[in-house]
Amino acid sequence: MAASIASTFSGQAVRADARRSGSRRSAPRSGAFVVRAALEQQRMATPFDGFKFESIRESQISRAMTSRYFQDLHDHAEVDVVIVGAGSAGLSCAYELSKYPDIRVAIIEQGVAPGGGAWLGGQLFSAMCIRKPAHKLLDELEVAYDDEGTFVVVKHAALMTATLLSKVLAAPNIKLFNATAAEDLIVKQDKRGKYVAGAVTNWTLVSLNHDTQMCMDPNVIEAKVMVSSCGHDGPMGAAGVKRLAKLGMVEATPGMGALDMNSAEDAVVDRTREIVPGMVICGMEVAELDGCPRMGPTFGAMFMSGQKAAHVALNSLRRQQELEAAAKEGKQEEKPMVTA
Ligand SMILES: Cc1cc2nc3c(=O)[nH]c(=O)nc-3n(C[C@H](O)[C@H](O)[C@H](O)COP(=O)(O)OP(=O)(O)OC[C@H]3O[C@@H](n4cnc5c(N)ncnc54)[C@H](O)[C@@H]3O)c2cc1C
């Protein structure tokens, strides 16, 4: 078989084959024609032969996309939780919130491709290492791994990220807006002080062109709680805590400390918290704010920090409900709004 396929690519061999098969021709044919004819003869049937799509008008496709997108923007102008950054921490937070179908969640991701830094396991290596007991999330998601005793290894980081992402995207209470950047925070003030009340958003391509174009005002998503999971410092990274620092709502952001795998992961999960009223931080953004050590290519802390952030956000929502109920009854609430 291999020899016959190879021979069809040699014009001479094909012409010889054609002569042997006794084909009669009224005029000499070009080598290219003969090669094409021979390939056609050799083409084997597939289940897709004769496949035909339903007919369509181009405008139908345009309306199908735009109507849904603008409906989504309309429906998510106000949500319970807005998650900024769809890396491993943000997606884990969204996954945990998918278990609470009454909580409405929007995810803002500046990149076209959600997943952040979790498509590879470290450097350009494929395998993803996760220290126990964070492997329980893998069990829950039915992601296979090699058990190495104190840690587990997923054969490709993309398998874990794709599985987590697929669960989040399928959840009815969650909407991902990708290629959309959080440019700023909505910050309000009441008698308890300043609090975060949502995200100021823009299409990333617009955000990147503010210096070349005018009149590119942003959009907004009001939220009772924002979860900031913007990752490392960089052109867009650590955006939430950097903005808080500029506004004087937190101390400066010293950046992550030197690597210490053992203490780093515990520290990030432990310090995942509501940093100012209405804003929870998780993932590597925690290390940026607190200067706690980096951990290198172990991802358990990102997943656990994200899941913890979901529960901190739920606690904040409960607390806000209590405050509203107390206000309606005319009771004075003196307790601070921050929940963790
Ligand atoms: C220089 C470098 C050092 C690293 N060091 C470590 C380390 O020490 N420890 C470790 O575990 N891993 C490290 N990593 C690997 C990896 O980046 C992280 O572990 C992991 O991806 C962090 O998860 P995260 O969810 O916090 O952030 P990320 O995976 O980075 O996800 C953040 C997401 O937020 C999005 N985003 C950021 N800003 C905005 C915005 N304004 N609006 C909308 N979306 C936004 C980003 O596009 C991204 O998708 C490192 C990576 C790099 C490049």
PDBQT file of the ligand as one rigid body, heavy atoms in Angstrom, charges set to zero:
ROOT
HETATM    1  C1  LIG A 401       7.138  34.804  35.739  1.00  0.00    +0.000 C 
HETATM    2  C2  LIG A 401       6.278  33.670  36.225  1.00  0.00    +0.000 A 
HETATM    3  C3  LIG A 401       6.489  33.168  37.462  1.00  0.00    +0.000 A 
HETATM    4  C4  LIG A 401       5.706  32.145  37.938  1.00  0.00    +0.000 A 
HETATM    5  N1  LIG A 401       5.932  31.733  39.176  1.00  0.00    +0.000 NA
HETATM    6  C5  LIG A 401       5.091  30.895  39.719  1.00  0.00    +0.000 A 
HETATM    7  C6  LIG A 401       5.202  30.576  41.072  1.00  0.00    +0.000 A 
HETATM    8  O1  LIG A 401       6.096  31.010  41.763  1.00  0.00    +0.000 OA
HETATM    9  N2  LIG A 401       4.300  29.746  41.588  1.00  0.00    +0.000 N 
HETATM   10  C7  LIG A 401       3.308  29.208  40.835  1.00  0.00    +0.000 A 
HETATM   11  O2  LIG A 401       2.470  28.468  41.324  1.00  0.00    +0.000 OA
HETATM   12  N3  LIG A 401       3.219  29.462  39.557  1.00  0.00    +0.000 NA
HETATM   13  C8  LIG A 401       4.054  30.304  38.988  1.00  0.00    +0.000 A 
HETATM   14  N4  LIG A 401       3.902  30.580  37.690  1.00  0.00    +0.000 N 
HETATM   15  C9  LIG A 401       2.946  29.780  36.900  1.00  0.00    +0.000 C 
HETATM   16  C10 LIG A 401       1.524  30.216  36.788  1.00  0.00    +0.000 C 
HETATM   17  O3  LIG A 401       1.446  31.488  36.174  1.00  0.00    +0.000 OA
HETATM   18  C11 LIG A 401       0.752  30.317  38.095  1.00  0.00    +0.000 C 
HETATM   19  O4  LIG A 401       0.935  29.274  38.962  1.00  0.00    +0.000 OA
HETATM   20  C12 LIG A 401      -0.718  30.294  37.914  1.00  0.00    +0.000 C 
HETATM   21  O5  LIG A 401      -1.068  30.394  36.580  1.00  0.00    +0.000 OA
HETATM   22  C13 LIG A 401      -1.304  31.396  38.718  1.00  0.00    +0.000 C 
HETATM   23  O6  LIG A 401      -2.694  31.207  38.746  1.00  0.00    +0.000 OA
HETATM   24  P1  LIG A 401      -3.653  32.433  38.894  1.00  0.00    +0.000 P 
HETATM   25  O7  LIG A 401      -5.001  31.892  38.620  1.00  0.00    +0.000 OA
HETATM   26  O8  LIG A 401      -3.382  33.146  40.159  1.00  0.00    +0.000 OA
HETATM   27  O9  LIG A 401      -3.198  33.432  37.745  1.00  0.00    +0.000 OA
HETATM   28  P2  LIG A 401      -3.086  33.246  36.172  1.00  0.00    +0.000 P 
HETATM   29  O10 LIG A 401      -3.054  31.848  35.759  1.00  0.00    +0.000 OA
HETATM   30  O11 LIG A 401      -1.961  34.121  35.737  1.00  0.00    +0.000 OA
HETATM   31  O12 LIG A 401      -4.473  33.842  35.685  1.00  0.00    +0.000 OA
HETATM   32  C14 LIG A 401      -4.773  35.192  35.766  1.00  0.00    +0.000 C 
HETATM   33  C15 LIG A 401      -5.754  35.497  34.659  1.00  0.00    +0.000 C 
HETATM   34  O13 LIG A 401      -6.243  36.793  34.849  1.00  0.00    +0.000 OA
HETATM   35  C16 LIG A 401      -6.293  37.440  33.601  1.00  0.00    +0.000 C 
HETATM   36  N5  LIG A 401      -6.226  38.873  33.888  1.00  0.00    +0.000 N 
HETATM   37  C17 LIG A 401      -5.218  39.553  34.444  1.00  0.00    +0.000 A 
HETATM   38  N6  LIG A 401      -5.533  40.846  34.571  1.00  0.00    +0.000 NA
HETATM   39  C18 LIG A 401      -6.779  40.989  34.089  1.00  0.00    +0.000 A 
HETATM   40  C19 LIG A 401      -7.659  42.091  33.943  1.00  0.00    +0.000 A 
HETATM   41  N7  LIG A 401      -7.323  43.324  34.330  1.00  0.00    +0.000 N 
HETATM   42  N8  LIG A 401      -8.886  41.871  33.405  1.00  0.00    +0.000 NA
HETATM   43  C20 LIG A 401      -9.259  40.630  33.005  1.00  0.00    +0.000 A 
HETATM   44  N9  LIG A 401      -8.447  39.546  33.118  1.00  0.00    +0.000 NA
HETATM   45  C21 LIG A 401      -7.234  39.728  33.648  1.00  0.00    +0.000 A 
HETATM   46  C22 LIG A 401      -5.114  36.888  32.840  1.00  0.00    +0.000 C 
HETATM   47  O14 LIG A 401      -5.271  37.028  31.450  1.00  0.00    +0.000 OA
HETATM   48  C23 LIG A 401      -5.130  35.437  33.282  1.00  0.00    +0.000 C 
HETATM   49  O15 LIG A 401      -5.901  34.627  32.435  1.00  0.00    +0.000 OA
HETATM   50  C24 LIG A 401       4.677  31.574  37.155  1.00  0.00    +0.000 A 
HETATM   51  C25 LIG A 401       4.470  32.085  35.892  1.00  0.00    +0.000 A 
HETATM   52  C26 LIG A 401       5.254  33.125  35.424  1.00  0.00    +0.000 A 
HETATM   53  C27 LIG A 401       4.991  33.648  34.048  1.00  0.00    +0.000 C 
ENDROOT
TORSDOF 0
